[in-house]
Amino acid sequence: LKEMDHPYIVKCYDAYETDERVYLFMELMDGGELFDRIVDIGHFTESDGQSTVHKLLQALKFMHDKGIAHRDLKPENMLMSSKAPDAVCKITDFGLGKFFDQQTDLMKTPCGTPGYIAPEVLLMKGYDKQCDVWSLGVIVYILLCGFPPFYADNDAQLFERIKAGKYEFLVPPLRPPPPRPPP
């Protein structure tokens, strides 16, 4: 985490370990989870979604260039810098993160959060850092319409739908833009 010095990744300033605990000193992100922001506003405008995703792609490229796959990207693992409408979204929670290199490019451990897991992870034949790109694609879908592309009554059905890759993009109802402050 301390090596993840990027403007769109939550900064870890230091870590301290005792016999009972590990303390992480992290950047303050008092805007809550991206998930909560989506719930509060319903969905992002196309412009806001584009800006947010562009920044997250920069962070993803940075991580992958450093040889790190996150493996659990989801709106709950992205924090907002503040409650302000123009708050910055940053990636956090590298608990399932994994180093990879040319020798260990393929990962085998199935992990992640059900609605965001890439099909190649579910197929159990090995996967690489691109699993993060799939997860980010699911997040883009959610940002733009307010709900996930894949849903089912249970995880087994959900995984079958993800492996089939079948979904429809349902356009959310139009809503008026928020009022602009007076000049």
Disulfide bonds with the S-S distance in Angstrom:
none
